[in-house]
């Protein structure tokens, strides 16, 4: 606090759940690496392996980093709200950038761009260019449920990030607007995280059916590993979701924030403050 007293301890159990979430997150990244490295030939920028950048980027960005961005307000309980907010926005922004590269790469590789050496690397990583090359080759775009959910998740995630920055980071947004938007922001934050995980599960299934086809039903090691990755994704989502929805684990406003928010509200609307992030 402001009087030099030590900050209050984290609630019992919170640290353990956060630790388990990070362990699961690192394990699912490792499992993705093993799947792509051992069974799919690795991850590289050159033509034949460029598709493998897609699942790696999506698990890293849209699941692991997105989940950690959501946990920021539970983990950094005694830091200034402004710093915590910035970290929340930066982690989500990083997840968006990684997903954009990975999303374009997935589309670019699926259209067979690797057959032309000039289309390697980031040249094939523009969404518009991908749709153009699909049209040129007569390959249909966006036909699978995975691609529909993935595009919806990415576009909504971008909108959510822009709205969050506009309402909570740009100075001058009114207190009543912020407090009216905040419940929607929190709800859609959790919903988009769940949609991202569901989209990964659809992607894993699609990748297995394309790559190993009939042998999937014989419990081949690649199928078992990819299924395990799916369960790890679900487990990560459940643990993060539990931490986020425990009311008594929410970040309490610091004394100085309450005082500031009281002054701010009195100045702008003459209301009394309350609530926690």
C-alpha positions in Angstrom: 0.0 0.0 0.0 0.9 3.7 0.1 1.9 3.6 3.7 4.8 1.2 3.1 3.0 -1.9 4.3 3.7 -5.1 2.3 1.2 -5.8 -0.5 -1.5 -8.3 0.4 -0.8 -11.9 -0.4 -2.4 -13.6 -3.4 -5.5 -15.6 -2.5 -5.0 -19.2 -1.5 -4.8 -21.5 -4.5 -4.5 -18.8 -7.2 -0.7 -19.2 -7.6 -1.1 -23.0 -7.9 -3.7 -22.7 -10.6 -1.6 -20.1 -12.5 1.5 -22.4 -12.2 -0.5 -25.4 -13.6 -1.8 -23.2 -16.5 1.8 -22.2 -17.4 2.9 -25.8 -17.2 0.1 -26.9 -19.5 0.8 -24.0 -21.8 4.5 -25.0 -22.2 3.6 -28.6 -22.5 1.1 -28.0 -25.4 3.7 -25.8 -27.2 6.2 -28.7 -26.8 3.6 -31.2 -28.0 3.0 -29.0 -31.1 6.7 -28.9 -31.7 7.1 -32.6 -31.4 4.2 -33.3 -33.7 5.5 -30.9 -36.4 9.1 -31.8 -35.9 8.9 -35.6 -35.6 5.9 -36.4 -37.9 5.5 -33.4 -40.2 9.2 -32.8 -41.2 9.8 -29.7 -39.0 9.1 -26.0 -39.3 10.9 -24.0 -41.9 10.4 -21.0 -44.1 11.1 -23.1 -47.3 8.3 -24.3 -49.5 7.5 -27.8 -48.4 7.4 -27.0 -44.7 5.9 -23.6 -44.7 2.4 -24.8 -43.8 3.8 -26.1 -40.4 4.3 -22.5 -39.4 0.5 -22.2 -39.2 -0.3 -24.6 -36.4 2.7 -23.4 -34.4 1.8 -19.7 -34.7 -1.9 -20.4 -33.8 -1.1 -22.4 -30.7 1.5 -19.9 -29.6 -0.6 -16.8 -30.4 -4.3 -17.5 -30.3 -4.1 -20.0 -27.3 -1.0 -19.6 -25.1 -0.4 -15.8 -25.4 -4.1 -15.0 -25.5 -4.6 -17.1 -22.3 -1.7 -15.4 -20.6 -3.0 -11.9 -21.6 -6.3 -12.8 -19.9 -4.5 -13.9 -16.7 -2.6 -10.6 -16.4 -5.2 -9.0 -14.0 -5.1 -12.1 -11.7 -1.3 -12.4 -11.6 -0.3 -8.8 -11.2 -2.6 -7.9 -8.4 -0.6 -5.2 -6.7 1.0 -3.4 -9.6 -0.3 -0.1 -11.0 -3.5 -0.6 -13.1 -2.0 1.4 -16.0 1.0 -1.0 -16.3 -1.1 -4.1 -16.0 -3.5 -2.7 -18.6 -0.5 -2.0 -21.0 0.8 -5.6 -20.5 -2.7 -7.0 -21.2 -2.9 -5.0 -24.4 0.7 -5.8 -25.5 0.3 -9.6 -25.0 -3.0 -9.5 -27.0 -1.4 -7.4 -29.7 1.5 -9.8 -29.9 -0.9 -12.7 -30.2 -2.7 -10.9 -33.1 0.6 -10.3 -35.0 1.7 -14.0 -34.6 -1.8 -15.2 -35.6 -1.8 -12.9 -38.7 1.5 -14.3 -39.9 0.4 -17.9 -39.0 -3.0 -17.4 -40.5 -1.7 -16.1 -43.8 0.9 -18.8 -43.9 -1.7 -21.5 -43.4 -3.8 -20.2 -46.3 -0.7 -19.6 -48.5 0.6 -23.1 -48.0 -2.8 -24.8 -48.4 -3.1 -23.3 -51.9 0.1 -25.0 -53.0 2.1 -21.7 -53.1 5.2 -23.7 -52.3 5.5 -25.1 -55.8 6.7 -21.7 -57.0 10.0 -20.6 -55.4 9.1 -16.9 -55.8 6.1 -17.4 -53.5 8.1 -18.6 -50.6 8.3 -16.9 -47.2 6.3 -13.8 -46.4 5.5 -13.1 -50.1 2.8 -15.7 -49.7 1.7 -14.3 -46.3 -0.8 -11.7 -47.5 -4.4 -12.7 -47.2 -5.3 -10.8 -50.3 -2.5 -12.5 -52.3 -3.7 -15.9 -51.1 -7.2 -15.3 -52.3 -5.9 -14.1 -55.6 -3.7 -17.2 -56.1 -6.6 -19.4 -55.1 -8.7 -17.7 -57.8 -5.9 -18.1 -60.4 -5.6 -21.8 -59.6 -9.3 -22.5 -59.3 -9.0 -23.7 -55.7 -12.0 -22.9 -53.5 -11.4 -20.6 -50.5 -12.7 -20.8 -47.0 -14.8 -23.9 -47.5 -14.1 -25.8 -44.2 -15.6 -25.2 -40.8 -12.1 -24.7 -39.4 -11.4 -21.8 -41.8 -14.8 -20.2 -41.1 -14.3 -20.4 -37.3 -10.7 -19.3 -37.6 -11.6 -16.2 -39.7 -14.4 -15.3 -37.3 -12.1 -15.7 -34.3 -9.4 -13.6 -35.8 -11.7 -10.7 -37.1 -13.6 -10.6 -33.7 -10.3 -10.7 -31.8 -9.0 -7.7 -33.8 -12.2 -5.8 -33.2 -12.1 -6.6 -29.5 -8.5 -5.4 -29.3 -9.2 -2.2 -31.1 -12.3 -1.5 -28.9 -10.3 -2.3 -25.8 -7.5 0.1 -26.7 -10.1 2.8 -27.6 -12.1 2.5 -24.4 -9.4 1.7 -21.8 -6.1 3.0 -23.1 -6.9 6.2 -25.0 -7.2 9.0 -22.5 -10.5 10.8 -22.4 -13.1 7.9 -22.7 -15.8 8.8 -20.2 -16.2 6.7 -17.1 -19.8 5.7 -17.8 -18.8 4.5 -21.3 -16.0 2.5 -19.9 -18.1 0.9 -17.2 -20.9 0.2 -19.7 -18.5 -1.5 -22.2 -16.4 -3.4 -19.6 -18.9 -6.4 -19.1 -19.0 -6.9 -22.8 -15.2 -6.7 -23.1 -14.8 -9.3 -20.4 -17.5 -11.7 -21.8 -16.2 -11.5 -25.3 -12.6 -11.9 -24.1 -13.4 -15.3 -22.5 -15.7 -16.3 -25.5 -13.1 -15.6 -28.1 -10.5 -17.6 -26.1 -12.9 -20.6 -26.1 -13.6 -20.1 -29.8 -9.8 -20.0 -30.5 -9.3 -23.4 -28.7 -12.3 -24.9 -30.5 -10.9 -23.7 -33.9 -7.6 -25.4 -33.0 -9.4 -28.7 -32.3 -11.1 -28.4 -35.7 -7.7 -27.7 -37.3 -6.0 -30.6 -35.7 -8.8 -33.0 -36.9 -8.6 -31.5 -40.4 -4.8 -31.8 -40.5 -4.9 -35.5 -39.4 -7.6 -36.4 -41.9 -5.6 -34.7 -44.7 -2.2 -36.2 -43.7 -2.8 -39.6 -42.3 -6.3 -40.4 -43.5 -7.3 -44.0 -43.1 -4.5 -44.9 -40.8 -5.9 -42.5 -38.1 -8.5 -45.2 -37.1 -5.7 -47.6 -36.2 -4.4 -45.5 -33.3 -1.1 -44.7 -35.1 1.4 -42.7 -32.9 0.9 -39.4 -34.8 -2.9 -39.6 -34.3 -2.5 -40.3 -30.6 0.0 -37.5 -30.1 -2.3 -35.0 -32.0 -5.3 -36.1 -29.9 -3.3 -35.6 -26.8 -2.4 -32.1 -28.0 -6.2 -31.5 -28.3 -6.8 -32.6 -24.7 -3.9 -30.4 -23.5 -5.6 -27.4 -25.3 -8.9 -28.2 -23.6 -7.1 -28.5 -20.2 -5.3 -25.2 -20.6 -8.6 -23.5 -21.5 -10.4 -25.0 -18.5 -7.7 -24.0 -16.0 -7.5 -20.4 -17.4 -11.3 -20.2 -17.5 -11.5 -21.3 -13.9 -9.0 -18.7 -12.7 -10.9 -16.0 -14.7 -14.3 -16.9 -13.4 -13.5 -17.2 -9.6 -15.0 -14.0 -8.2 -12.8 -14.0 -5.1 -9.7 -14.1 -7.3 -10.5 -10.9 -9.2 -8.0 -8.0 -8.9 -9.2 -5.7 -6.1 -8.8 -2.0 -6.8 -5.8 -0.5 -5.0 -6.5 2.2 -2.4 -5.0 4.9 -4.6 -7.2 3.7 -7.6 -10.3 4.0 -5.5 -9.4 7.5 -4.5 -8.6 8.5 -8.1 -11.7 6.9 -9.5 -13.8 8.7 -6.8 -12.3 12.0 -7.9 -12.7 11.2 -11.6 -16.3 10.1 -11.3 -17.2 13.1 -9.2 -15.6 15.4 -11.8 -17.2 13.7 -14.8 -20.6 12.4 -13.6 -21.0 12.8 -9.9 -21.3 9.0 -9.3 -19.6 6.8 -6.7 -17.1 4.2 -7.8 -17.0 0.5 -7.2 -16.3 -2.9 -8.7 -13.1 -4.6 -9.6 -11.4 -5.8 -12.8 
